[in-house]
């Protein structure tokens, strides 16, 4: 593997994953207390919205796998965080519990196309047998997502309110995570995409996910 040519796209993917996880996943826990205080919803009602987002993300995972198998992984990784940003903007403007839930459902759709599972499926499809080191690097870097989300969420929510914090997370997802993931995926595909053309489609997603979960 040409490691010098691989390092830049992997770093971009790792950075994009860090920001995507911080914005679309850990932001919920980072802003949970602010949700509870400002919206006066019970913990159960707040948690239900996020649980539905996770469930929807899981249900859409096979569809995202098929999109990646058809060679559209870089488009998926580049656009899903933009949708996540839209969902976070919707969240910032939610005025009732129904809108709060709908916002998280939009974010859940974005999660299905932007987080570890689609990213690792794309990397495995593209790099084949050389995917494991790249997956390890991405996981190690993206593991700092919570360390980014919690202090950032606390400072923003404490100083300006959780709605402003949600807008900032929206910008992080749409204007930072999305271009990083798209750039990294495009570069990786440009350099190593010929390997994916010879891959067996039915084996890619399961193999990628099993590798990813072992590294989580």
SULHUNOR-V13857 format. One record per pair of residues at least 12 apart in sequence whose ideal C-beta (glycine too) atoms are under 8 Angstrom apart, sorted by the first residue. I is the first residue (numbers start at 0). GAP is how many residues later the second one is. D is the distance in whole Angstrom. If there is no record, write none. Layout:
I|GAP|D + I|GAP|D
This chain:
0|126|8 + 0|129|5 + 0|132|8 + 1|189|7 + 4|186|6 + 5|128|7 + 5|182|8 + 5|185|7 + 5|186|8 + 7|176|8 + 7|179|6 + 8|174|7 + 8|175|4 + 8|176|7 + 8|177|8 + 8|178|4 + 8|179|4 + 8|182|7 + 9|124|5 + 9|127|5 + 9|128|6 + 9|174|7 + 9|178|7 + 10|126|8 + 10|130|8 + 10|173|7 + 11|168|5 + 11|169|7 + 11|171|5 + 11|172|3 + 11|175|7 + 12|64|8 + 12|106|6 + 12|110|7 + 12|121|8 + 12|125|6 + 12|167|7 + 12|168|6 + 12|171|4 + 12|172|7 + 12|175|7 + 13|123|6 + 13|124|4 + 13|126|8 + 13|127|4 + 13|128|6 + 13|170|8 + 14|126|7 + 14|165|5 + 14|169|8 + 15|61|8 + 15|65|7 + 15|160|8 + 15|161|5 + 15|162|8 + 15|163|8 + 15|164|3 + 15|165|4 + 15|168|6 + 16|98|7 + 16|99|7 + 16|102|6 + 16|121|6 + 16|124|7 + 16|125|4 + 16|128|7 + 16|160|8 + 16|164|7 + 17|123|6 + 17|124|5 + 17|126|6 + 17|127|5 + 17|130|7 + 18|62|8 + 18|126|8 + 18|129|8 + 18|153|5 + 18|154|7 + 18|157|5 + 18|158|4 + 18|161|7 + 19|61|5 + 19|64|7 + 19|94|5 + 19|95|6 + 19|125|8 + 19|153|6 + 19|157|4 + 19|161|7 + 20|94|6 + 20|121|6 + 20|124|4 + 20|125|8 + 20|128|8 + 21|123|4 + 21|124|7 + 21|126|5 + 21|127|4 + 21|130|7 + 21|147|7 + 21|150|7 + 22|58|7 + 22|61|6 + 22|62|8 + 22|65|7 + 22|126|7 + 22|146|4 + 22|147|7 + 22|149|4 + 22|150|4 + 22|154|6 + 23|57|7 + 23|60|4 + 23|63|8 + 23|64|7 + 23|83|5 + 23|86|6 + 23|87|5 + 23|90|7 + 23|91|7 + 23|145|8 + 23|149|6 + 24|86|7 + 24|90|7 + 24|120|7 + 24|124|8 + 25|119|6 + 25|120|5 + 25|122|8 + 25|123|4 + 25|124|7 + 25|127|8 + 26|61|7 + 26|122|6 + 26|126|6 + 26|138|8 + 26|139|7 + 26|142|5 + 27|22|5 + 27|76|8 + 28|117|8 + 28|120|8 + 28|121|7 + 29|119|5 + 29|120|5 + 29|122|7 + 29|123|3 + 29|124|7 + 29|127|8 + 29|135|8 + 30|122|5 + 30|126|6 + 30|131|5 + 30|134|6 + 30|135|7 + 31|14|7 + 33|119|8 + 33|123|4 + 33|127|7 + 33|128|4 + 33|131|7 + 34|65|8 + 34|127|6 + 37|123|7 + 37|124|6 + 38|58|8 + 38|61|7 + 40|56|6 + 40|59|7 + 44|52|6 + 45|54|8 + 47|53|7 + 48|48|8 + 48|51|6 + 48|52|5 + 48|54|8 + 48|55|4 + 49|54|6 + 51|49|6 + 51|52|6 + 51|53|6 + 51|56|7 + 52|51|4 + 52|52|6 + 52|54|5 + 52|55|3 + 52|58|7 + 53|54|7 + 53|57|8 + 54|53|7 + 55|49|6 + 55|52|4 + 55|53|6 + 55|56|7 + 56|51|5 + 56|52|7 + 56|54|4 + 56|55|4 + 56|58|8 + 57|54|8 + 58|53|8 + 59|48|8 + 59|49|6 + 59|52|4 + 59|53|8 + 60|51|6 + 60|56|6 + 60|57|8 + 61|143|8 + 62|49|8 + 63|12|6 + 63|48|5 + 63|49|5 + 63|53|7 + 63|54|5 + 63|57|8 + 64|53|8 + 64|56|6 + 64|139|8 + 64|140|4 + 66|46|8 + 67|50|6 + 67|53|5 + 67|54|5 + 67|57|6 + 67|136|7 + 67|137|7 + 68|56|7 + 68|132|5 + 68|135|6 + 68|136|7 + 70|125|7 + 72|45|7 + 72|48|7 + 72|49|4 + 72|52|7 + 72|53|8 + 72|112|6 + 72|116|7 + 73|48|7 + 73|108|6 + 73|111|4 + 73|112|5 + 73|115|6 + 74|107|8 + 75|37|5 + 75|38|8 + 75|42|6 + 75|46|8 + 76|36|7 + 76|37|6 + 76|41|6 + 76|42|6 + 76|45|6 + 76|104|4 + 76|105|6 + 76|107|8 + 76|108|5 + 77|100|6 + 77|101|7 + 77|103|6 + 77|104|3 + 77|107|7 + 77|108|8 + 78|34|7 + 78|99|7 + 79|29|8 + 79|30|5 + 79|31|8 + 79|32|7 + 79|33|3 + 79|34|4 + 79|38|7 + 79|98|8 + 80|29|7 + 80|33|5 + 80|92|5 + 80|93|6 + 80|96|4 + 80|97|4 + 80|100|6 + 81|28|8 + 81|91|7 + 81|92|5 + 81|96|5 + 82|23|7 + 82|26|6 + 82|27|4 + 82|30|8 + 83|22|8 + 83|23|6 + 83|26|3 + 83|27|7 + 83|30|6 + 83|86|8 + 83|89|4 + 83|90|7 + 83|93|8 + 84|85|4 + 84|86|7 + 84|87|8 + 84|88|4 + 84|89|3 + 84|90|7 + 84|93|7 + 85|20|6 + 85|84|7 + 85|88|7 + 86|16|5 + 86|17|7 + 86|18|8 + 86|19|3 + 86|20|4 + 86|22|8 + 86|23|6 + 86|83|8 + 87|15|7 + 87|19|7 + 87|78|5 + 87|79|7 + 87|81|5 + 87|82|4 + 87|85|6 + 88|77|8 + 88|78|7 + 88|81|5 + 89|12|7 + 89|13|4 + 89|16|6 + 90|12|4 + 90|13|7 + 90|16|7 + 90|75|5 + 91|71|4 + 91|72|8 + 91|74|4 + 91|75|5 + 91|78|7 + 92|70|7 + 109|63|8 + 113|63|7 + 113|67|7 + 115|23|8 + 115|26|7 + 115|96|5 + 115|100|7 + 116|91|8 + 116|92|6 + 116|95|7 + 118|19|7 + 118|62|7 + 119|15|5 + 119|18|8 + 119|88|5 + 119|89|7 + 119|91|6 + 119|92|4 + 120|83|6 + 120|84|5 + 120|87|4 + 120|88|7 + 121|63|6 + 121|66|8 + 121|86|8 + 122|12|6 + 122|15|7 + 122|65|7 + 122|85|7 + 123|80|6 + 123|83|6 + 123|84|4 + 123|87|6 + 124|71|5 + 124|74|6 + 124|79|5 + 124|83|7 + 125|62|5 + 125|63|6 + 125|66|5 + 125|67|6 + 125|69|6 + 125|70|5 + 126|61|7 + 126|65|6 + 126|68|7 + 127|67|5 + 127|68|8 + 127|71|6 + 129|62|8 + 130|77|7 + 130|80|7 + 131|79|6 + 134|76|6 + 134|77|6 + 134|80|6 + 135|79|6 + 138|73|7 + 138|76|4 + 138|77|7 + 148|20|8 + 151|13|8 + 151|16|7 + 152|12|5 + 152|16|8 + 155|12|6
